[in-house]
C-alpha cells in the first residue's frame, strides 16, 4: 500500500521527517500511533497521516476545537497548572473518543483558505513556554503522537534575568522543533499589565492599548502605542525566524486581550492568524481564534471531553457574539468563569 505523504510544515524550515538527519541531530524515537508503524520508522509530530480518518462517531465537521493549556506538572503549583495525570487522561479520552489532532499548519490553511480538516479536529496549544512543557508535556506528545504548538514569551526563553516560573531554553526549543513541535509568539516581552495613569489604580494588558509612561509623565499617544506593539511583534517574529527557521507568523495574545488597532498591526506584519482566550469552536474565516481552557487545577477530563463532543458548547447554552475580530467590543480585562464550565481564566505567569 502506498504510504501517505505527510503535511509539509510551513512553520518549519523543511519536511519535518528529514530535518533531524540533515542537521546531524539524533531523530526522535518512534512514538505510539493510532495505527500500525513500520519497524524503525522515524515519525515527526507534523505527520498526522496515521490518525484515524474515519472515527466511529463524528461530533463536528469542518470545524476545529483549539485547546489552551498553561503549565502541566506532576504537582499542583497554582490554579493555572494542570496535573500531568489529568493531562494524560485527557489524551486517552480524546484518542478513545475519535478526536483527531492537527498541526498549526493545517489550522492556518483551514481558517485562511478553507482547506479540509478531519472530522473532530483538535488543535493543542500551550502558552508561556514553561520549562515543564519540555519535561512533562513533550514526552507525552511523543508517546501519543500529538502535534502541538507552544506560544513563547520570546524574551523569556533562555533568559537568566527572567523571574517567575522557569521557562524553556533555546536548546530545548530546537530539540522539540526538530521533532515536529511548533513554536510561535506570545509576544516578545509584553506579557504584563501596566498603569493607565500616574496613580496606578487602573491598568491594562500592555498590548491592548496606550499605557502611562512614568518617565514621560503622561499616557502614550496612539502613534506611540502602535510603534511599541509593532516593535514587540517584529522582534518576536525575527527571533523565531533566526532560532528555528519559522516561515509563518502566528500569535496568541497575552491574557487573550486585543483591540482593532492591534489586529490591524498583526495584518500589516503578515500575522493574520491569532488566538484569544474566548471559548468557542473555529470555522473557516475566523482568523482570531477561540480556545477552550483545558488546563487549570479544577479541570475535569471527563467534563472537558463532554464539552468537546458537544462542539465546544455547554449543554443547553449558545455562545454569545461572533468570531472575535474588528467589530467585536474590545476586552480590557478578562473576567472569566471557571475552566470546569469550558470557559477561561486569565493567564497569569
C-alpha positions as CSV (number, residue, x, y, z in Angstrom):
1,X,0.0,0.0,0.0
2,X,1.3,3.5,-0.9
3,X,2.4,5.4,2.2
4,X,0.5,8.8,2.7
5,X,2.6,11.9,2.2
6,X,3.0,13.9,5.4
7,X,1.9,17.5,5.5
8,X,4.7,20.0,4.8
9,X,5.0,22.2,7.9
10,X,5.0,25.8,6.8
11,X,6.3,26.9,10.2
12,X,9.3,24.6,9.8
13,X,12.3,25.0,7.5
14,X,11.8,21.8,5.7
15,X,10.0,18.5,5.7
16,X,9.9,17.5,9.3
17,X,10.7,13.9,8.6
18,X,14.1,14.8,7.2
19,X,15.2,17.8,9.3
20,X,17.0,15.9,12.1
21,X,19.0,13.8,9.7
22,X,20.0,16.8,7.6
23,X,21.2,18.7,10.6
24,X,23.1,15.8,12.2
25,X,20.7,15.5,15.1
26,X,19.5,12.2,16.6
27,X,16.0,11.6,15.5
28,X,13.1,11.0,17.9
29,X,12.1,7.5,18.9
30,X,9.1,6.2,17.0
31,X,6.1,7.2,19.2
32,X,2.9,5.2,19.8
33,X,0.4,5.7,16.9
34,X,-3.3,5.3,16.2
35,X,-2.4,2.7,13.6
36,X,0.5,0.5,12.7
37,X,4.0,1.8,12.5
38,X,6.6,0.3,10.3
39,X,9.6,-1.1,12.4
40,X,12.3,1.5,12.7
41,X,10.3,4.3,11.0
42,X,11.1,7.7,12.4
43,X,8.0,9.9,12.5
44,X,7.7,13.6,13.1
45,X,4.8,15.0,15.1
46,X,4.0,17.0,11.9
47,X,3.0,13.7,10.2
48,X,-0.7,13.2,11.0
49,X,-1.2,10.5,8.4
50,X,-1.6,7.6,10.8
51,X,-4.5,9.1,12.7
52,X,-7.9,7.6,12.3
53,X,-9.6,9.5,9.4
54,X,-12.9,7.6,9.9
55,X,-13.8,7.8,13.6
56,X,-16.8,5.7,14.7
57,X,-18.7,8.8,15.8
58,X,-18.4,12.3,14.3
59,X,-19.3,15.2,16.6
60,X,-18.5,18.1,14.2
61,X,-17.2,18.6,10.7
62,X,-15.3,21.5,9.0
63,X,-14.6,23.0,12.4
64,X,-11.7,23.0,14.8
65,X,-11.6,23.0,18.6
66,X,-8.4,24.7,19.9
67,X,-7.5,23.7,23.4
68,X,-5.5,26.0,25.6
69,X,-3.0,24.9,28.4
70,X,-0.5,26.7,30.5
71,X,1.6,24.7,33.0
72,X,1.3,20.9,33.1
73,X,3.2,19.4,36.1
74,X,3.3,16.4,38.3
75,X,2.3,18.6,41.3
76,X,-0.3,21.3,41.6
77,X,1.7,24.5,41.7
78,X,-1.1,27.0,41.2
79,X,-4.7,27.4,39.9
80,X,-3.5,27.7,36.3
81,X,-1.5,24.5,36.3
82,X,-2.9,21.1,35.3
83,X,-1.7,17.8,36.9
84,X,0.1,15.7,34.4
85,X,-2.0,12.6,35.2
86,X,-5.1,14.6,34.3
87,X,-3.5,15.7,31.0
88,X,-2.7,12.1,30.2
89,X,-6.3,11.2,31.0
90,X,-7.4,13.9,28.6
91,X,-5.2,12.4,25.8
92,X,-6.6,8.9,26.5
93,X,-10.2,10.2,26.3
94,X,-9.6,12.2,23.1
95,X,-8.0,9.2,21.5
96,X,-10.8,6.8,22.6
97,X,-13.4,9.4,21.5
98,X,-12.2,9.7,17.9
99,X,-10.8,13.2,18.2
100,X,-8.0,14.0,15.7
101,X,-5.1,16.2,16.5
102,X,-4.0,18.6,13.7
103,X,-0.9,20.8,13.2
104,X,-0.8,24.6,13.2
105,X,-0.1,24.5,9.5
106,X,-3.3,22.6,8.9
107,X,-5.2,25.0,11.1
108,X,-3.9,28.1,9.3
109,X,-4.7,26.6,5.9
110,X,-8.2,25.8,7.2
111,X,-9.1,29.2,8.6
112,X,-7.4,31.2,5.8
113,X,-8.1,29.1,2.8
114,X,-10.9,26.7,3.8
115,X,-8.6,23.7,3.3
116,X,-10.2,20.5,4.7
117,X,-9.5,19.2,8.2
118,X,-10.5,15.8,9.5
119,X,-13.8,15.4,11.5
120,X,-13.4,16.0,15.2
121,X,-10.3,18.1,14.6
122,X,-8.4,19.4,17.7
123,X,-5.5,21.9,17.9
124,X,-3.4,21.7,21.0
125,X,-1.8,24.9,22.3
126,X,0.4,25.7,25.3
127,X,1.0,29.3,26.5
128,X,4.1,31.0,28.1
129,X,6.8,28.5,27.2
130,X,7.3,26.9,30.6
131,X,10.2,24.5,31.3
132,X,7.6,21.9,32.3
133,X,6.5,21.8,28.7
134,X,9.7,20.1,27.8
135,X,10.0,18.0,31.0
136,X,6.4,16.8,31.4
137,X,4.4,17.5,28.3
138,X,6.8,16.8,25.4
139,X,7.4,13.1,26.4
140,X,3.6,12.5,26.3
141,X,3.3,14.3,22.9
142,X,5.9,11.8,21.6
143,X,4.2,8.9,23.2
144,X,0.7,9.7,21.9
145,X,2.0,11.3,18.7
146,X,0.2,14.6,19.4
147,X,1.2,17.6,17.2
148,X,1.2,20.8,19.4
149,X,2.1,24.5,19.4
150,X,3.8,26.3,22.2
151,X,3.4,30.1,22.3
152,X,6.6,31.6,23.7
153,X,7.2,34.8,25.6
154,X,10.3,35.1,23.3
155,X,12.4,37.3,25.5
156,X,12.0,34.9,28.5
157,X,13.5,32.0,26.6
158,X,17.0,31.2,28.0
159,X,16.9,34.5,29.9
160,X,18.6,34.3,33.3
161,X,17.2,37.7,34.2
162,X,13.6,36.4,33.8
163,X,11.8,36.0,37.2
164,X,8.9,33.7,37.9
165,X,8.2,30.1,36.7
166,X,11.2,28.7,34.9
167,X,11.0,28.9,31.1
168,X,12.4,26.9,28.2
169,X,15.9,27.2,26.8
170,X,16.6,27.5,23.1
171,X,18.3,24.1,23.2
172,X,15.1,22.6,24.4
173,X,13.0,24.5,21.9
174,X,15.3,23.4,19.0
175,X,15.1,19.8,20.0
176,X,11.4,19.8,20.2
177,X,11.0,21.8,17.0
178,X,13.2,19.2,15.1
179,X,10.7,16.6,16.1
180,X,7.7,18.5,15.0
181,X,6.6,20.8,17.8
182,X,5.6,24.3,16.6
183,X,6.6,27.5,18.3
184,X,5.1,30.9,17.8
185,X,4.8,34.2,19.5
186,X,3.1,35.1,22.8
187,X,4.8,38.5,22.4
188,X,8.5,39.4,22.7
189,X,8.2,40.9,26.1
190,X,4.6,42.2,26.6
191,X,3.1,39.6,28.9
192,X,2.2,42.1,31.6
193,X,-0.2,44.8,32.8
194,X,0.8,48.4,33.1
195,X,-0.8,51.5,34.7
196,X,-3.1,53.9,32.8
197,X,-2.4,56.9,34.9
198,X,0.0,58.4,37.5
199,X,-2.0,57.0,40.4
200,X,-1.6,53.5,39.1
201,X,-5.1,52.5,40.2
202,X,-6.1,51.3,36.8
203,X,-4.2,49.0,34.5
204,X,-4.5,47.1,31.3
205,X,-2.6,44.4,29.3
206,X,0.2,46.3,27.5
207,X,-0.7,45.1,24.0
208,X,-4.3,46.2,24.5
209,X,-3.8,50.0,24.1
210,X,-1.8,53.1,25.2
211,X,-0.3,52.9,28.7
212,X,1.0,55.5,31.1
213,X,4.8,56.2,30.7
214,X,6.2,57.2,34.1
215,X,9.4,58.7,32.6
216,X,7.4,61.0,30.4
217,X,4.7,61.8,33.0
218,X,1.9,61.1,30.5
219,X,0.0,58.4,28.6
220,X,1.2,57.2,25.3
221,X,-0.2,58.6,22.1
222,X,-2.0,56.3,19.7
223,X,1.0,56.6,17.4
224,X,3.5,55.7,20.2
225,X,1.3,52.7,21.2
226,X,1.2,51.4,17.6
227,X,5.0,51.8,17.3
228,X,5.6,49.9,20.5
229,X,3.4,46.9,19.7
230,X,4.8,46.8,16.2
231,X,8.3,46.7,17.5
232,X,7.5,43.9,20.0
233,X,5.8,41.7,17.4
234,X,8.6,42.3,14.9
235,X,11.3,41.3,17.4
236,X,9.4,38.2,18.4
237,X,8.9,37.0,14.8
238,X,12.5,37.9,13.9
239,X,14.0,35.8,16.8
240,X,11.8,32.8,15.9
241,X,12.9,33.0,12.3
242,X,16.6,33.2,13.4
243,X,16.4,30.5,16.1
244,X,14.2,27.8,14.5
245,X,13.6,29.0,10.9
246,X,9.9,29.9,11.2
247,X,8.4,31.0,7.8
248,X,5.0,31.7,9.2
249,X,3.8,34.1,11.9
250,X,1.1,33.3,14.5
251,X,0.4,35.0,17.8
252,X,-1.6,34.2,20.9
253,X,-2.4,37.5,22.6
254,X,-1.2,37.7,26.3
255,X,-4.3,37.3,28.5
256,X,-6.3,36.9,25.3
257,X,-7.0,40.6,25.0
258,X,-6.8,42.6,21.8
259,X,-8.0,45.7,20.1
260,X,-8.9,46.7,16.5
261,X,-5.6,48.6,16.3
262,X,-3.7,45.5,17.4
263,X,-5.4,43.3,14.8
264,X,-4.5,45.8,12.1
265,X,-0.8,45.7,13.2
266,X,-1.0,41.9,13.0
267,X,-2.3,42.1,9.5
268,X,0.4,44.6,8.4
269,X,3.1,42.3,9.9
270,X,1.9,39.3,8.0
271,X,0.5,37.7,11.1
272,X,-3.2,37.2,10.0
273,X,-3.9,34.3,12.4
274,X,-4.1,35.0,16.1
275,X,-5.7,33.5,19.2
276,X,-7.6,34.9,22.2
277,X,-8.9,33.0,25.3
278,X,-12.6,33.3,24.4
279,X,-14.3,29.9,24.4
280,X,-15.9,28.5,21.2
281,X,-15.2,26.5,18.0
282,X,-13.3,27.7,15.0
283,X,-14.6,27.9,11.4
284,X,-13.1,29.0,8.1
285,X,-12.5,32.7,8.0
286,X,-12.2,33.1,11.8
287,X,-8.7,34.4,11.9
288,X,-8.7,35.5,15.6
289,X,-9.4,32.1,17.1
290,X,-11.4,30.8,20.0
291,X,-9.7,28.5,22.5
292,X,-11.2,26.3,25.2
293,X,-9.3,26.2,28.5
294,X,-8.3,22.6,29.0
295,X,-5.9,23.3,31.9
296,X,-6.3,24.5,35.5
297,X,-6.4,22.9,38.9
298,X,-10.2,22.2,38.8
299,X,-10.3,20.8,35.2
300,X,-12.1,17.5,35.0
301,X,-11.1,15.4,32.0
302,X,-14.5,13.8,31.5
303,X,-16.2,17.2,31.6
304,X,-13.8,18.5,29.0
305,X,-14.5,15.6,26.6
306,X,-18.2,16.0,27.1
307,X,-17.9,19.7,26.2
308,X,-15.8,18.8,23.1
309,X,-18.4,16.2,22.0
310,X,-21.0,19.0,22.2
311,X,-19.0,21.1,19.7
312,X,-17.3,23.2,22.4
313,X,-20.7,24.5,23.8
314,X,-22.0,24.0,27.3
315,X,-25.2,21.8,27.0
316,X,-28.3,24.0,26.6
317,X,-26.4,27.2,26.0
318,X,-25.5,29.1,22.9
319,X,-22.3,31.2,22.5
320,X,-22.8,34.9,22.5
321,X,-21.3,37.1,19.7
322,X,-19.4,36.1,16.7
323,X,-15.8,35.2,15.9
324,X,-13.5,37.7,17.7
325,X,-12.5,40.4,15.3
326,X,-12.6,44.1,14.5
327,X,-16.3,44.5,15.0
328,X,-16.3,42.9,18.5
329,X,-16.1,45.2,21.5
330,X,-12.6,45.1,22.8
331,X,-11.8,43.4,26.2
332,X,-9.8,45.4,28.7
333,X,-9.5,42.8,31.5
334,X,-10.8,39.3,31.2
335,X,-13.3,38.3,33.9
336,X,-13.9,34.7,33.1
337,X,-15.9,31.8,34.5
338,X,-14.3,28.7,35.9
339,X,-12.5,26.3,33.5
340,X,-14.7,23.4,34.5
341,X,-17.6,25.0,32.6
342,X,-15.5,25.2,29.4
343,X,-14.7,28.9,29.7
344,X,-11.4,30.6,30.6
345,X,-9.4,32.1,33.4
346,X,-6.9,34.9,32.8
347,X,-3.5,33.5,32.1
348,X,-1.0,34.7,34.7
349,X,2.7,33.9,34.9
